[in-house]
């Protein structure tokens, strides 16, 4: 599983609010994934919530099992 943050990210922080173990909005005002791809599957549920919560639809899950 991999999570991509697209160019549409505006740093609203919704993903970080929903899944703070997975996402952080940094000084560049963009969301960043803070876990290795191998660790992401443990957080599949909150990642899916974060994808739905993103106001610009900038998050995408690739290789969801």
PDBQT receptor file of N, H, CA, C and O in Angstrom, charges set to zero:
ATOM      1  N   UNK A   1       0.841  -1.178   0.000  1.00  0.00    +0.000 N 
ATOM      2  CA  UNK A   1       0.000   0.000   0.000  1.00  0.00    +0.000 C 
ATOM      3  C   UNK A   1       0.884   1.239   0.000  1.00  0.00    +0.000 C 
ATOM      4  O   UNK A   1       1.926   1.289   0.653  1.00  0.00    +0.000 OA
ATOM      5  N   UNK A   2       0.435   2.231  -0.751  1.00  0.00    +0.000 N 
ATOM      6  H   UNK A   2      -0.411   2.190  -1.282  1.00  0.00    +0.000 HD
ATOM      7  CA  UNK A   2       1.147   3.499  -0.817  1.00  0.00    +0.000 C 
ATOM      8  C   UNK A   2       0.107   4.613  -0.850  1.00  0.00    +0.000 C 
ATOM      9  O   UNK A   2      -0.978   4.442  -1.406  1.00  0.00    +0.000 OA
ATOM     10  N   UNK A   3       0.441   5.748  -0.254  1.00  0.00    +0.000 N 
ATOM     11  H   UNK A   3       1.322   5.887   0.198  1.00  0.00    +0.000 HD
ATOM     12  CA  UNK A   3      -0.442   6.910  -0.287  1.00  0.00    +0.000 C 
ATOM     13  C   UNK A   3       0.280   8.027  -1.019  1.00  0.00    +0.000 C 
ATOM     14  O   UNK A   3       1.407   8.386  -0.679  1.00  0.00    +0.000 OA
ATOM     15  N   UNK A   4      -0.383   8.568  -2.022  1.00  0.00    +0.000 N 
ATOM     16  H   UNK A   4      -1.299   8.276  -2.298  1.00  0.00    +0.000 HD
ATOM     17  CA  UNK A   4       0.190   9.680  -2.778  1.00  0.00    +0.000 C 
ATOM     18  C   UNK A   4      -0.537  10.968  -2.411  1.00  0.00    +0.000 C 
ATOM     19  O   UNK A   4      -1.762  10.992  -2.294  1.00  0.00    +0.000 OA
ATOM     20  N   UNK A   5       0.233  12.034  -2.230  1.00  0.00    +0.000 N 
ATOM     21  H   UNK A   5       1.228  12.015  -2.325  1.00  0.00    +0.000 HD
ATOM     22  CA  UNK A   5      -0.320  13.363  -1.998  1.00  0.00    +0.000 C 
ATOM     23  C   UNK A   5      -0.117  14.144  -3.289  1.00  0.00    +0.000 C 
ATOM     24  O   UNK A   5       1.014  14.438  -3.675  1.00  0.00    +0.000 OA
ATOM     25  N   UNK A   6      -1.204  14.474  -3.946  1.00  0.00    +0.000 N 
ATOM     26  H   UNK A   6      -2.123  14.236  -3.633  1.00  0.00    +0.000 HD
ATOM     27  CA  UNK A   6      -1.137  15.126  -5.246  1.00  0.00    +0.000 C 
ATOM     28  C   UNK A   6      -0.893  16.621  -5.169  1.00  0.00    +0.000 C 
ATOM     29  O   UNK A   6      -0.875  17.219  -4.093  1.00  0.00    +0.000 OA
ATOM     30  N   UNK A   7      -0.708  17.199  -6.332  1.00  0.00    +0.000 N 
ATOM     31  H   UNK A   7      -0.723  16.713  -7.206  1.00  0.00    +0.000 HD
ATOM     32  CA  UNK A   7      -0.420  18.629  -6.450  1.00  0.00    +0.000 C 
ATOM     33  C   UNK A   7      -1.557  19.499  -5.943  1.00  0.00    +0.000 C 
ATOM     34  O   UNK A   7      -1.345  20.675  -5.646  1.00  0.00    +0.000 OA
ATOM     35  N   UNK A   8      -2.756  18.947  -5.840  1.00  0.00    +0.000 N 
ATOM     36  H   UNK A   8      -2.928  17.992  -6.081  1.00  0.00    +0.000 HD
ATOM     37  CA  UNK A   8      -3.900  19.714  -5.361  1.00  0.00    +0.000 C 
ATOM     38  C   UNK A   8      -3.911  19.965  -3.870  1.00  0.00    +0.000 C 
ATOM     39  O   UNK A   8      -4.781  20.679  -3.372  1.00  0.00    +0.000 OA
ATOM     40  N   UNK A   9      -2.962  19.392  -3.146  1.00  0.00    +0.000 N 
ATOM     41  H   UNK A   9      -2.255  18.812  -3.551  1.00  0.00    +0.000 HD
ATOM     42  CA  UNK A   9      -2.913  19.573  -1.693  1.00  0.00    +0.000 C 
ATOM     43  C   UNK A   9      -2.683  21.045  -1.353  1.00  0.00    +0.000 C 
ATOM     44  O   UNK A   9      -1.763  21.680  -1.869  1.00  0.00    +0.000 OA
ATOM     45  N   UNK A  10      -3.546  21.580  -0.466  1.00  0.00    +0.000 N 
ATOM     46  H   UNK A  10      -4.294  21.064  -0.047  1.00  0.00    +0.000 HD
ATOM     47  CA  UNK A  10      -3.419  22.976  -0.034  1.00  0.00    +0.000 C 
ATOM     48  C   UNK A  10      -3.087  23.080   1.451  1.00  0.00    +0.000 C 
ATOM     49  O   UNK A  10      -3.089  24.175   2.013  1.00  0.00    +0.000 OA
ATOM     50  N   UNK A  11      -2.802  21.946   2.088  1.00  0.00    +0.000 N 
ATOM     51  H   UNK A  11      -2.800  21.056   1.631  1.00  0.00    +0.000 HD
ATOM     52  CA  UNK A  11      -2.402  21.960   3.488  1.00  0.00    +0.000 C 
ATOM     53  C   UNK A  11      -3.515  22.278   4.457  1.00  0.00    +0.000 C 
ATOM     54  O   UNK A  11      -3.264  22.877   5.503  1.00  0.00    +0.000 OA
ATOM     55  N   UNK A  12      -4.748  21.891   4.137  1.00  0.00    +0.000 N 
ATOM     56  H   UNK A  12      -4.951  21.404   3.287  1.00  0.00    +0.000 HD
ATOM     57  CA  UNK A  12      -5.881  22.179   5.022  1.00  0.00    +0.000 C 
ATOM     58  C   UNK A  12      -5.769  21.449   6.355  1.00  0.00    +0.000 C 
ATOM     59  O   UNK A  12      -6.317  21.902   7.360  1.00  0.00    +0.000 OA
ATOM     60  N   UNK A  13      -5.063  20.325   6.368  1.00  0.00    +0.000 N 
ATOM     61  H   UNK A  13      -4.618  19.957   5.551  1.00  0.00    +0.000 HD
ATOM     62  CA  UNK A  13      -4.834  19.583   7.600  1.00  0.00    +0.000 C 
ATOM     63  C   UNK A  13      -5.916  18.591   7.972  1.00  0.00    +0.000 C 
ATOM     64  O   UNK A  13      -5.842  17.975   9.035  1.00  0.00    +0.000 OA
ATOM     65  N   UNK A  14      -6.920  18.420   7.128  1.00  0.00    +0.000 N 
ATOM     66  H   UNK A  14      -6.981  18.920   6.264  1.00  0.00    +0.000 HD
ATOM     67  CA  UNK A  14      -7.979  17.453   7.431  1.00  0.00    +0.000 C 
ATOM     68  C   UNK A  14      -7.405  16.047   7.582  1.00  0.00    +0.000 C 
ATOM     69  O   UNK A  14      -7.818  15.299   8.468  1.00  0.00    +0.000 OA
ATOM     70  N   UNK A  15      -6.463  15.689   6.728  1.00  0.00    +0.000 N 
ATOM     71  H   UNK A  15      -6.127  16.296   6.008  1.00  0.00    +0.000 HD
ATOM     72  CA  UNK A  15      -5.858  14.355   6.806  1.00  0.00    +0.000 C 
ATOM     73  C   UNK A  15      -5.125  14.167   8.131  1.00  0.00    +0.000 C 
ATOM     74  O   UNK A  15      -5.194  13.100   8.742  1.00  0.00    +0.000 OA
ATOM     75  N   UNK A  16      -4.431  15.202   8.567  1.00  0.00    +0.000 N 
ATOM     76  H   UNK A  16      -4.375  16.069   8.071  1.00  0.00    +0.000 HD
ATOM     77  CA  UNK A  16      -3.700  15.127   9.831  1.00  0.00    +0.000 C 
ATOM     78  C   UNK A  16      -4.660  15.016  11.014  1.00  0.00    +0.000 C 
ATOM     79  O   UNK A  16      -4.370  14.308  11.978  1.00  0.00    +0.000 OA
ATOM     80  N   UNK A  17      -5.792  15.704  10.951  1.00  0.00    +0.000 N 
ATOM     81  H   UNK A  17      -6.027  16.280  10.168  1.00  0.00    +0.000 HD
ATOM     82  CA  UNK A  17      -6.788  15.604  12.017  1.00  0.00    +0.000 C 
ATOM     83  C   UNK A  17      -7.352  14.197  12.117  1.00  0.00    +0.000 C 
ATOM     84  O   UNK A  17      -7.564  13.685  13.216  1.00  0.00    +0.000 OA
ATOM     85  N   UNK A  18      -7.594  13.574  10.976  1.00  0.00    +0.000 N 
ATOM     86  H   UNK A  18      -7.421  13.990  10.083  1.00  0.00    +0.000 HD
ATOM     87  CA  UNK A  18      -8.191  12.241  10.935  1.00  0.00    +0.000 C 
ATOM     88  C   UNK A  18      -7.161  11.150  11.209  1.00  0.00    +0.000 C 
ATOM     89  O   UNK A  18      -7.469  10.168  11.885  1.00  0.00    +0.000 OA
ATOM     90  N   UNK A  19      -5.950  11.308  10.695  1.00  0.00    +0.000 N 
ATOM     91  H   UNK A  19      -5.700  12.106  10.146  1.00  0.00    +0.000 HD
ATOM     92  CA  UNK A  19      -4.932  10.249  10.765  1.00  0.00    +0.000 C 
ATOM     93  C   UNK A  19      -3.568  10.841  11.111  1.00  0.00    +0.000 C 
ATOM     94  O   UNK A  19      -2.657  10.844  10.283  1.00  0.00    +0.000 OA
ATOM     95  N   UNK A  20      -3.438  11.336  12.328  1.00  0.00    +0.000 N 
ATOM     96  H   UNK A  20      -4.178  11.333  13.000  1.00  0.00    +0.000 HD
ATOM     97  CA  UNK A  20      -2.193  12.007  12.733  1.00  0.00    +0.000 C 
ATOM     98  C   UNK A  20      -1.001  11.062  12.821  1.00  0.00    +0.000 C 
ATOM     99  O   UNK A  20       0.144  11.514  12.825  1.00  0.00    +0.000 OA
ATOM    100  N   UNK A  21      -1.254   9.757  12.891  1.00  0.00    +0.000 N 
ATOM    101  H   UNK A  21      -2.184   9.390  12.888  1.00  0.00    +0.000 HD
ATOM    102  CA  UNK A  21      -0.144   8.798  12.872  1.00  0.00    +0.000 C 
ATOM    103  C   UNK A  21       0.429   8.628  11.466  1.00  0.00    +0.000 C 
ATOM    104  O   UNK A  21       1.520   8.083  11.296  1.00  0.00    +0.000 OA
ATOM    105  N   UNK A  22      -0.310   9.096  10.462  1.00  0.00    +0.000 N 
ATOM    106  H   UNK A  22      -1.196   9.539  10.601  1.00  0.00    +0.000 HD
ATOM    107  CA  UNK A  22       0.063   8.869   9.068  1.00  0.00    +0.000 C 
ATOM    108  C   UNK A  22       0.492  10.148   8.364  1.00  0.00    +0.000 C 
ATOM    109  O   UNK A  22       1.451  10.139   7.592  1.00  0.00    +0.000 OA
ATOM    110  N   UNK A  23      -0.213  11.253   8.625  1.00  0.00    +0.000 N 
ATOM    111  H   UNK A  23      -0.992  11.260   9.252  1.00  0.00    +0.000 HD
ATOM    112  CA  UNK A  23       0.014  12.501   7.891  1.00  0.00    +0.000 C 
ATOM    113  C   UNK A  23       0.458  13.633   8.808  1.00  0.00    +0.000 C 
ATOM    114  O   UNK A  23       0.086  13.693   9.979  1.00  0.00    +0.000 OA
ATOM    115  N   UNK A  24       1.262  14.528   8.244  1.00  0.00    +0.000 N 
ATOM    116  H   UNK A  24       1.564  14.480   7.292  1.00  0.00    +0.000 HD
ATOM    117  CA  UNK A  24       1.616  15.778   8.911  1.00  0.00    +0.000 C 
ATOM    118  C   UNK A  24       1.673  16.864   7.833  1.00  0.00    +0.000 C 
ATOM    119  O   UNK A  24       2.162  16.639   6.726  1.00  0.00    +0.000 OA
ATOM    120  N   UNK A  25       1.159  18.044   8.184  1.00  0.00    +0.000 N 
ATOM    121  H   UNK A  25       0.761  18.227   9.083  1.00  0.00    +0.000 HD
ATOM    122  CA  UNK A  25       1.274  19.193   7.286  1.00  0.00    +0.000 C 
ATOM    123  C   UNK A  25       2.511  19.957   7.723  1.00  0.00    +0.000 C 
ATOM    124  O   UNK A  25       2.601  20.415   8.862  1.00  0.00    +0.000 OA
ATOM    125  N   UNK A  26       3.457  20.090   6.814  1.00  0.00    +0.000 N 
ATOM    126  H   UNK A  26       3.383  19.718   5.889  1.00  0.00    +0.000 HD
ATOM    127  CA  UNK A  26       4.734  20.721   7.146  1.00  0.00    +0.000 C 
ATOM    128  C   UNK A  26       4.748  22.193   6.742  1.00  0.00    +0.000 C 
ATOM    129  O   UNK A  26       3.752  22.719   6.247  1.00  0.00    +0.000 OA
ATOM    130  N   UNK A  27       5.871  22.843   6.954  1.00  0.00    +0.000 N 
ATOM    131  H   UNK A  27       6.681  22.415   7.356  1.00  0.00    +0.000 HD
ATOM    132  CA  UNK A  27       6.016  24.276   6.685  1.00  0.00    +0.000 C 
ATOM    133  C   UNK A  27       5.729  24.656   5.240  1.00  0.00    +0.000 C 
ATOM    134  O   UNK A  27       5.406  25.808   4.953  1.00  0.00    +0.000 OA
ATOM    135  N   UNK A  28       5.845  23.694   4.326  1.00  0.00    +0.000 N 
ATOM    136  H   UNK A  28       6.108  22.758   4.559  1.00  0.00    +0.000 HD
ATOM    137  CA  UNK A  28       5.551  23.984   2.918  1.00  0.00    +0.000 C 
ATOM    138  C   UNK A  28       4.046  23.981   2.632  1.00  0.00    +0.000 C 
ATOM    139  O   UNK A  28       3.617  24.123   1.487  1.00  0.00    +0.000 OA
ATOM    140  N   UNK A  29       3.248  23.814   3.706  1.00  0.00    +0.000 N 
ATOM    141  H   UNK A  29       3.595  23.699   4.637  1.00  0.00    +0.000 HD
ATOM    142  CA  UNK A  29       1.784  23.798   3.623  1.00  0.00    +0.000 C 
ATOM    143  C   UNK A  29       1.263  22.687   2.712  1.00  0.00    +0.000 C 
ATOM    144  O   UNK A  29       0.303  22.866   1.963  1.00  0.00    +0.000 OA
ATOM    145  N   UNK A  30       1.926  21.543   2.801  1.00  0.00    +0.000 N 
ATOM    146  H   UNK A  30       2.707  21.398   3.409  1.00  0.00    +0.000 HD
ATOM    147  CA  UNK A  30       1.493  20.339   2.097  1.00  0.00    +0.000 C 
ATOM    148  C   UNK A  30       1.506  19.184   3.076  1.00  0.00    +0.000 C 
ATOM    149  O   UNK A  30       2.315  19.146   4.003  1.00  0.00    +0.000 OA
ATOM    150  N   UNK A  31       0.605  18.246   2.863  1.00  0.00    +0.000 N 
ATOM    151  H   UNK A  31      -0.053  18.277   2.110  1.00  0.00    +0.000 HD
ATOM    152  CA  UNK A  31       0.577  17.040   3.677  1.00  0.00    +0.000 C 
ATOM    153  C   UNK A  31       1.713  16.117   3.254  1.00  0.00    +0.000 C 
ATOM    154  O   UNK A  31       2.059  16.026   2.076  1.00  0.00    +0.000 OA
ATOM    155  N   UNK A  32       2.280  15.442   4.236  1.00  0.00    +0.000 N 
ATOM    156  H   UNK A  32       1.999  15.516   5.193  1.00  0.00    +0.000 HD
ATOM    157  CA  UNK A  32       3.336  14.467   3.982  1.00  0.00    +0.000 C 
ATOM    158  C   UNK A  32       3.008  13.200   4.758  1.00  0.00    +0.000 C 
ATOM    159  O   UNK A  32       2.499  13.260   5.878  1.00  0.00    +0.000 OA
ATOM    160  N   UNK A  33       3.303  12.056   4.158  1.00  0.00    +0.000 N 
ATOM    161  H   UNK A  33       3.716  12.007   3.249  1.00  0.00    +0.000 HD
ATOM    162  CA  UNK A  33       3.128  10.765   4.810  1.00  0.00    +0.000 C 
ATOM    163  C   UNK A  33       4.362  10.524   5.660  1.00  0.00    +0.000 C 
ATOM    164  O   UNK A  33       5.485  10.614   5.165  1.00  0.00    +0.000 OA
ATOM    165  N   UNK A  34       4.161  10.215   6.945  1.00  0.00    +0.000 N 
ATOM    166  H   UNK A  34       3.248  10.142   7.347  1.00  0.00    +0.000 HD
ATOM    167  CA  UNK A  34       5.293  10.082   7.863  1.00  0.00    +0.000 C 
ATOM    168  C   UNK A  34       5.689   8.627   8.118  1.00  0.00    +0.000 C 
ATOM    169  O   UNK A  34       6.619   8.368   8.882  1.00  0.00    +0.000 OA
ATOM    170  N   UNK A  35       5.006   7.689   7.496  1.00  0.00    +0.000 N 
ATOM    171  H   UNK A  35       4.251   7.900   6.876  1.00  0.00    +0.000 HD
ATOM    172  CA  UNK A  35       5.319   6.277   7.678  1.00  0.00    +0.000 C 
ATOM    173  C   UNK A  35       5.875   5.681   6.393  1.00  0.00    +0.000 C 
ATOM    174  O   UNK A  35       5.627   6.184   5.297  1.00  0.00    +0.000 OA
ATOM    175  N   UNK A  36       6.626   4.607   6.548  1.00  0.00    +0.000 N 
ATOM    176  H   UNK A  36       6.827   4.198   7.438  1.00  0.00    +0.000 HD
ATOM    177  CA  UNK A  36       7.082   3.840   5.386  1.00  0.00    +0.000 C 
ATOM    178  C   UNK A  36       5.888   3.130   4.764  1.00  0.00    +0.000 C 
ATOM    179  O   UNK A  36       4.919   2.811   5.453  1.00  0.00    +0.000 OA
ATOM    180  N   UNK A  37       5.960   2.887   3.471  1.00  0.00    +0.000 N 
ATOM    181  H   UNK A  37       6.747   3.147   2.911  1.00  0.00    +0.000 HD
ATOM    182  CA  UNK A  37       4.874   2.209   2.767  1.00  0.00    +0.000 C 
ATOM    183  C   UNK A  37       4.498   0.893   3.442  1.00  0.00    +0.000 C 
ATOM    184  O   UNK A  37       3.317   0.549   3.500  1.00  0.00    +0.000 OA
ATOM    185  N   UNK A  38       5.476   0.157   3.948  1.00  0.00    +0.000 N 
ATOM    186  H   UNK A  38       6.435   0.437   3.900  1.00  0.00    +0.000 HD
ATOM    187  CA  UNK A  38       5.224  -1.139   4.575  1.00  0.00    +0.000 C 
ATOM    188  C   UNK A  38       4.373  -1.018   5.837  1.00  0.00    +0.000 C 
ATOM    189  O   UNK A  38       3.679  -1.966   6.203  1.00  0.00    +0.000 OA
ATOM    190  N   UNK A  39       4.417   0.124   6.501  1.00  0.00    +0.000 N 
ATOM    191  H   UNK A  39       4.981   0.894   6.204  1.00  0.00    +0.000 HD
ATOM    192  CA  UNK A  39       3.666   0.322   7.741  1.00  0.00    +0.000 C 
ATOM    193  C   UNK A  39       2.230   0.790   7.510  1.00  0.00    +0.000 C 
ATOM    194  O   UNK A  39       1.401   0.708   8.416  1.00  0.00    +0.000 OA
ATOM    195  N   UNK A  40       1.935   1.269   6.331  1.00  0.00    +0.000 N 
ATOM    196  H   UNK A  40       2.609   1.335   5.594  1.00  0.00    +0.000 HD
ATOM    197  CA  UNK A  40       0.650   1.919   6.073  1.00  0.00    +0.000 C 
ATOM    198  C   UNK A  40      -0.553   0.997   6.192  1.00  0.00    +0.000 C 
ATOM    199  O   UNK A  40      -1.627   1.447   6.592  1.00  0.00    +0.000 OA
ATOM    200  N   UNK A  41      -0.406  -0.269   5.860  1.00  0.00    +0.000 N 
ATOM    201  H   UNK A  41       0.466  -0.635   5.535  1.00  0.00    +0.000 HD
ATOM    202  CA  UNK A  41      -1.562  -1.169   5.865  1.00  0.00    +0.000 C 
ATOM    203  C   UNK A  41      -2.208  -1.277   7.244  1.00  0.00    +0.000 C 
ATOM    204  O   UNK A  41      -3.404  -1.551   7.339  1.00  0.00    +0.000 OA
ATOM    205  N   UNK A  42      -1.444  -1.068   8.305  1.00  0.00    +0.000 N 
ATOM    206  H   UNK A  42      -0.472  -0.845   8.228  1.00  0.00    +0.000 HD
ATOM    207  CA  UNK A  42      -2.007  -1.101   9.667  1.00  0.00    +0.000 C 
ATOM    208  C   UNK A  42      -3.004   0.030   9.896  1.00  0.00    +0.000 C 
ATOM    209  O   UNK A  42      -3.841  -0.046  10.794  1.00  0.00    +0.000 OA
ATOM    210  N   UNK A  43      -2.913   1.071   9.088  1.00  0.00    +0.000 N 
ATOM    211  H   UNK A  43      -2.232   1.133   8.358  1.00  0.00    +0.000 HD
ATOM    212  CA  UNK A  43      -3.738   2.262   9.269  1.00  0.00    +0.000 C 
ATOM    213  C   UNK A  43      -4.745   2.436   8.133  1.00  0.00    +0.000 C 
ATOM    214  O   UNK A  43      -5.226   3.544   7.894  1.00  0.00    +0.000 OA
ATOM    215  N   UNK A  44      -5.063   1.358   7.440  1.00  0.00    +0.000 N 
ATOM    216  H   UNK A  44      -4.672   0.458   7.634  1.00  0.00    +0.000 HD
ATOM    217  CA  UNK A  44      -5.920   1.443   6.262  1.00  0.00    +0.000 C 
ATOM    218  C   UNK A  44      -7.237   2.169   6.542  1.00  0.00    +0.000 C 
ATOM    219  O   UNK A  44      -7.660   3.001   5.740  1.00  0.00    +0.000 OA
ATOM    220  N   UNK A  45      -7.879   1.874   7.645  1.00  0.00    +0.000 N 
ATOM    221  H   UNK A  45      -7.536   1.198   8.297  1.00  0.00    +0.000 HD
ATOM    222  CA  UNK A  45      -9.168   2.484   7.960  1.00  0.00    +0.000 C 
ATOM    223  C   UNK A  45      -9.104   3.995   8.071  1.00  0.00    +0.000 C 
ATOM    224  O   UNK A  45      -9.914   4.698   7.467  1.00  0.00    +0.000 OA
ATOM    225  N   UNK A  46      -8.145   4.503   8.841  1.00  0.00    +0.000 N 
ATOM    226  H   UNK A  46      -7.487   3.932   9.332  1.00  0.00    +0.000 HD
ATOM    227  CA  UNK A  46      -8.047   5.961   9.010  1.00  0.00    +0.000 C 
ATOM    228  C   UNK A  46      -7.511   6.631   7.748  1.00  0.00    +0.000 C 
ATOM    229  O   UNK A  46      -7.826   7.790   7.480  1.00  0.00    +0.000 OA
ATOM    230  N   UNK A  47      -6.709   5.914   6.979  1.00  0.00    +0.000 N 
ATOM    231  H   UNK A  47      -6.453   4.972   7.197  1.00  0.00    +0.000 HD
ATOM    232  CA  UNK A  47      -6.239   6.471   5.704  1.00  0.00    +0.000 C 
ATOM    233  C   UNK A  47      -7.425   6.671   4.767  1.00  0.00    +0.000 C 
ATOM    234  O   UNK A  47      -7.535   7.710   4.116  1.00  0.00    +0.000 OA
ATOM    235  N   UNK A  48      -8.306   5.686   4.697  1.00  0.00    +0.000 N 
ATOM    236  H   UNK A  48      -8.216   4.843   5.226  1.00  0.00    +0.000 HD
ATOM    237  CA  UNK A  48      -9.493   5.821   3.845  1.00  0.00    +0.000 C 
ATOM    238  C   UNK A  48     -10.359   6.994   4.308  1.00  0.00    +0.000 C 
ATOM    239  O   UNK A  48     -10.914   7.715   3.479  1.00  0.00    +0.000 OA
ATOM    240  N   UNK A  49     -10.480   7.190   5.622  1.00  0.00    +0.000 N 
ATOM    241  H   UNK A  49     -10.030   6.603   6.295  1.00  0.00    +0.000 HD
ATOM    242  CA  UNK A  49     -11.225   8.338   6.152  1.00  0.00    +0.000 C 
ATOM    243  C   UNK A  49     -10.561   9.645   5.736  1.00  0.00    +0.000 C 
ATOM    244  O   UNK A  49     -11.242  10.599   5.359  1.00  0.00    +0.000 OA
ATOM    245  N   UNK A  50      -9.238   9.689   5.804  1.00  0.00    +0.000 N 
ATOM    246  H   UNK A  50      -8.685   8.914   6.111  1.00  0.00    +0.000 HD
ATOM    247  CA  UNK A  50      -8.501  10.897   5.425  1.00  0.00    +0.000 C 
ATOM    248  C   UNK A  50      -8.684  11.210   3.946  1.00  0.00    +0.000 C 
ATOM    249  O   UNK A  50      -8.825  12.373   3.568  1.00  0.00    +0.000 OA
ATOM    250  N   UNK A  51      -8.680  10.177   3.110  1.00  0.00    +0.000 N 
ATOM    251  H   UNK A  51      -8.565   9.232   3.417  1.00  0.00    +0.000 HD
ATOM    252  CA  UNK A  51      -8.901  10.370   1.674  1.00  0.00    +0.000 C 
ATOM    253  C   UNK A  51     -10.272  11.005   1.450  1.00  0.00    +0.000 C 
ATOM    254  O   UNK A  51     -10.406  11.937   0.657  1.00  0.00    +0.000 OA
ATOM    255  N   UNK A  52     -11.284  10.501   2.149  1.00  0.00    +0.000 N 
ATOM    256  H   UNK A  52     -11.175   9.744   2.793  1.00  0.00    +0.000 HD
ATOM    257  CA  UNK A  52     -12.636  11.057   2.009  1.00  0.00    +0.000 C 
ATOM    258  C   UNK A  52     -12.732  12.470   2.575  1.00  0.00    +0.000 C 
ATOM    259  O   UNK A  52     -13.515  13.279   2.077  1.00  0.00    +0.000 OA
ATOM    260  N   UNK A  53     -11.952  12.778   3.605  1.00  0.00    +0.000 N 
ATOM    261  H   UNK A  53     -11.316  12.121   4.010  1.00  0.00    +0.000 HD
ATOM    262  CA  UNK A  53     -12.024  14.090   4.262  1.00  0.00    +0.000 C 
ATOM    263  C   UNK A  53     -11.281  15.185   3.513  1.00  0.00    +0.000 C 
ATOM    264  O   UNK A  53     -11.525  16.366   3.758  1.00  0.00    +0.000 OA
ATOM    265  N   UNK A  54     -10.391  14.826   2.617  1.00  0.00    +0.000 N 
ATOM    266  H   UNK A  54     -10.192  13.866   2.418  1.00  0.00    +0.000 HD
ATOM    267  CA  UNK A  54      -9.577  15.824   1.917  1.00  0.00    +0.000 C 
ATOM    268  C   UNK A  54     -10.462  16.719   1.046  1.00  0.00    +0.000 C 
ATOM    269  O   UNK A  54     -11.126  16.227   0.134  1.00  0.00    +0.000 OA
ATOM    270  N   UNK A  55     -10.476  18.025   1.319  1.00  0.00    +0.000 N 
ATOM    271  H   UNK A  55      -9.937  18.424   2.060  1.00  0.00    +0.000 HD
ATOM    272  CA  UNK A  55     -11.369  18.914   0.573  1.00  0.00    +0.000 C 
ATOM    273  C   UNK A  55     -10.972  19.127  -0.889  1.00  0.00    +0.000 C 
ATOM    274  O   UNK A  55     -11.787  19.585  -1.690  1.00  0.00    +0.000 OA
ATOM    275  N   UNK A  56      -9.744  18.802  -1.237  1.00  0.00    +0.000 N 
ATOM    276  H   UNK A  56      -9.082  18.430  -0.586  1.00  0.00    +0.000 HD
ATOM    277  CA  UNK A  56      -9.304  18.980  -2.625  1.00  0.00    +0.000 C 
ATOM    278  C   UNK A  56      -9.080  17.649  -3.340  1.00  0.00    +0.000 C 
ATOM    279  O   UNK A  56      -8.595  17.627  -4.472  1.00  0.00    +0.000 OA
ATOM    280  N   UNK A  57      -9.429  16.545  -2.688  1.00  0.00    +0.000 N 
ATOM    281  H   UNK A  57      -9.822  16.563  -1.769  1.00  0.00    +0.000 HD
ATOM    282  CA  UNK A  57      -9.247  15.202  -3.259  1.00  0.00    +0.000 C 
ATOM    283  C   UNK A  57      -7.807  14.976  -3.708  1.00  0.00    +0.000 C 
ATOM    284  O   UNK A  57      -7.561  14.382  -4.759  1.00  0.00    +0.000 OA
ATOM    285  N   UNK A  58      -6.861  15.453  -2.904  1.00  0.00    +0.000 N 
ATOM    286  H   UNK A  58      -7.062  15.935  -2.051  1.00  0.00    +0.000 HD
ATOM    287  CA  UNK A  58      -5.445  15.353  -3.259  1.00  0.00    +0.000 C 
ATOM    288  C   UNK A  58      -4.799  14.038  -2.824  1.00  0.00    +0.000 C 
ATOM    289  O   UNK A  58      -3.678  13.738  -3.233  1.00  0.00    +0.000 OA
ATOM    290  N   UNK A  59      -5.486  13.259  -2.007  1.00  0.00    +0.000 N 
ATOM    291  H   UNK A  59      -6.397  13.502  -1.674  1.00  0.00    +0.000 HD
ATOM    292  CA  UNK A  59      -4.919  12.005  -1.510  1.00  0.00    +0.000 C 
ATOM    293  C   UNK A  59      -5.418  10.833  -2.341  1.00  0.00    +0.000 C 
ATOM    294  O   UNK A  59      -6.577  10.782  -2.751  1.00  0.00    +0.000 OA
ATOM    295  N   UNK A  60      -4.505   9.892  -2.576  1.00  0.00    +0.000 N 
ATOM    296  H   UNK A  60      -3.563   9.934  -2.242  1.00  0.00    +0.000 HD
ATOM    297  CA  UNK A  60      -4.854   8.708  -3.361  1.00  0.00    +0.000 C 
ATOM    298  C   UNK A  60      -4.124   7.510  -2.786  1.00  0.00    +0.000 C 
ATOM    299  O   UNK A  60      -2.927   7.573  -2.505  1.00  0.00    +0.000 OA
ATOM    300  N   UNK A  61      -4.853   6.416  -2.613  1.00  0.00    +0.000 N 
ATOM    301  H   UNK A  61      -5.826   6.365  -2.841  1.00  0.00    +0.000 HD
ATOM    302  CA  UNK A  61      -4.267   5.162  -2.151  1.00  0.00    +0.000 C 
ATOM    303  C   UNK A  61      -3.951   4.315  -3.373  1.00  0.00    +0.000 C 
ATOM    304  O   UNK A  61      -4.792   4.132  -4.253  1.00  0.00    +0.000 OA
ATOM    305  N   UNK A  62      -2.728   3.802  -3.415  1.00  0.00    +0.000 N 
ATOM    306  H   UNK A  62      -2.045   3.951  -2.700  1.00  0.00    +0.000 HD
ATOM    307  CA  UNK A  62      -2.270   2.963  -4.518  1.00  0.00    +0.000 C 
ATOM    308  C   UNK A  62      -1.914   1.597  -3.944  1.00  0.00    +0.000 C 
ATOM    309  O   UNK A  62      -1.239   1.508  -2.918  1.00  0.00    +0.000 OA
ATOM    310  N   UNK A  63      -2.363   0.541  -4.597  1.00  0.00    +0.000 N 
ATOM    311  H   UNK A  63      -2.912   0.613  -5.430  1.00  0.00    +0.000 HD
ATOM    312  CA  UNK A  63      -2.023  -0.795  -4.144  1.00  0.00    +0.000 C 
ATOM    313  C   UNK A  63      -2.767  -1.213  -2.902  1.00  0.00    +0.000 C 
ATOM    314  O   UNK A  63      -2.244  -1.986  -2.100  1.00  0.00    +0.000 OA
ATOM    315  N   UNK A  64      -3.984  -0.718  -2.723  1.00  0.00    +0.000 N 
ATOM    316  H   UNK A  64      -4.409  -0.090  -3.375  1.00  0.00    +0.000 HD
ATOM    317  CA  UNK A  64      -4.812  -1.077  -1.577  1.00  0.00    +0.000 C 
ATOM    318  C   UNK A  64      -5.165  -2.550  -1.675  1.00  0.00    +0.000 C 
ATOM    319  O   UNK A  64      -5.657  -3.024  -2.699  1.00  0.00    +0.000 OA
ATOM    320  N   UNK A  65      -4.907  -3.256  -0.597  1.00  0.00    +0.000 N 
ATOM    321  H   UNK A  65      -4.509  -2.870   0.235  1.00  0.00    +0.000 HD
ATOM    322  CA  UNK A  65      -5.144  -4.709  -0.614  1.00  0.00    +0.000 C 
ATOM    323  C   UNK A  65      -6.517  -5.050  -0.115  1.00  0.00    +0.000 C 
ATOM    324  O   UNK A  65      -6.880  -6.225  -0.063  1.00  0.00    +0.000 OA
TER     325      UNK A  65
